[in-house]
Amino acid sequence: MDGIRIPREVAEAEGMPEDLDSGILGAYRFPSPARRRTAAHIYNGAAILAALAALADLSSGFWVLSAGFLLLALLHRNAAWPLVVDQEEAFRRAAAAAPFPVGHASAALGFVGFRSRPVWNVVLYSAEEPPERRALVRLEAVTGEQMDDPYVEELTGPD
């Protein structure tokens, strides 16, 4: 997917900032939820500092703060899923599951459950112009498994 391309002269005439030009920054890659492990390490460090402050008799409230930081670290660590299926692979798997030839498609990463498990929600349109059908395919972003049957609906109304 190459994204939306705007000719340079049109972008300059409209005063488009360079940070919105995908050609300058390159392809966008969704960051992996596994980055949450970094936050877990930071919270663990803060918990140790709070425990040391409590041991130094600064305040007994630091024990509560230390426990809170440990709880946050545990939550972040448990929600640090690896993003095994990237956007391009999600498009390929969703197109294979669609009951029609695919034209345009769009994907969004969502999170489900207490542990925020990543799920790709892929909307596919049929290849006709204009499209006659669309489908929603939901894929596990960790395993690549299809979560349920594709939801398909007709876009054309009665004539």
Residue, then its C-alpha position, 0 to 999 in steps of 0.5 A: m500500500d503506497g498511501i495517498r500521494i499528493p503532487r509536490e506542486v499541489a502540496e506547496a501551493e496549499g502550504m502542506p507541512e512536511d511532517l504530513d508528507s508520507g514521502i518524506l517520512g517513509a512508510y508508517r509502521f504501527p508500533s508494537p504493543a511489546r513496547r509496554r515492557t519499557a514502561a513496566h521496567i520504569y514502574n519497577g524502578a520507581a517501586i524500588l525507589a519508593a521502597l527505599a524511601a520507605l526504608a529510610d523512614l521518610s514516610s510510610g506512604f511510600w510503601v503504598l506508592s511502591a505497591g501502586f508502582l508494582l501493580l502498574a508494572l504488572l499491568h503493563r507487563n501483562a499487556a505487552w503482546p508482540l505484534v506478530v501479524d503486521q498490517e500488510e499480513a493482516f490485509r493478505r489474510a483478510a483478503a483470503a477470507a473475503p467471499f469476493p474479489v477485493g478492491h480497496a481495504s482499510a485496517a485498524l488495530g484495536f485492543v480487546g480484553f483486560r490484557s489489551r490483546p491486539v486485534w486487526n479490524v480489516v474492512l474490505y470493499s469488492a473490486e467493482e466500481p463502485p463497490e457492491r459489497r463490503a466485509l469486516v474481517r477480525l484477525e488476532a494480531v498475535t497469532g493471525e487467527q481469524m476471530d469469527d466469520p467475516y461480516v458481509e453486507e451489500l452496498t447497493g440498494p434496491d433499484 
